[in-house]
Amino acid sequence: MPKQLAKRATLEWVEYVLDQFNDHDLSEAEACQLLGIKRVQLYELRKRWLKAQIGKRPFQLSSSGQNQKRSLTKEVEDFLHQELP
């Protein structure tokens, strides 16, 4: 499995390729090849990039759901520790 895009390319490079693709200076196949991603991933990435531009927010390569710690309530943790040896 290839490494994540954020580990393979710089943010500036990805934004440059997306900008060129969005302006129709690059084809779909060229953009996919330059970024090392599949067609579906290109359009998902482009969608996030466009949303960031419209919302005047910084664009990030990692999705917003990463690096979030899920925690359980104290009661649930205690119950699980009792039930699961």
N, C-alpha and C positions, 0 to 999 in steps of 0.2 A: 504494500500500500504506500503511495507517495506521501511525503511529509505534508503537513498543512501549508497552505499558501503563505501564511504569515511567517513561516519559518524558511520558506524558499525565496520569497521576493520582498523587496522593500515596499512600503506604502506608496512612495513616490512613483515607483515603476508600475504598480497596479493601477494607480490613478491615471497615469499617463496612458496606459493601454486602454483603460475604460473610456477615457476621454476620446482617444483616437477611434475606438470602436463606435462610440456614441455619435461621433461626427461623420461616420461612414468612411473614414480613412483606412480602416482595417476591416477585413471581412470577419465573419464569425469564426471561421476556421483558423485564420491568422491569430486572432485574439486568444482563442483556446490554446493554440500551440505556444504562443509567447508566455502565457500564464501557467501552462501545464495543467489545465482543468478541462472538464467536459462541458458540452454545450449547456446543459441544465445548470451547472454551477456558474457558468458565465452569466447567464441571465439572472440568477439569484443574486450574484455579486453586484451586477449592474443595478438591480432594483434597490439593494441596500445603499449603494453609492448615490443613486439619484435621490432617494429619500433623505440622505444626509445633506445633500446639496440644497434641496428644497427647504429643509428645516434649519438650514444654516448651522448644522452641527458638524463636528469633526467626524470624518469617516474612519472607521476602524476595520481592520481585516478580520479580527476575531469576532464571532457573533456575540451578541449581548448575553447569551445564556451561559457562557463559559465562566469558569472560576467563581461560581456562586456556591456558597456553602449552604446546604440545606440542614436545618436543625430541627430536632424534635423537642416537644415540650418535656419537662421533667417527668411528668406522669407517664408519658408514653415510653420514655427511656427506662424508667423504673420497671414498668410492666414487661417490656421486652427483655430486660436483664433477668427478671424472675422466670419468664417463660422459656427463654432460650439459654441453655446452660453454656 
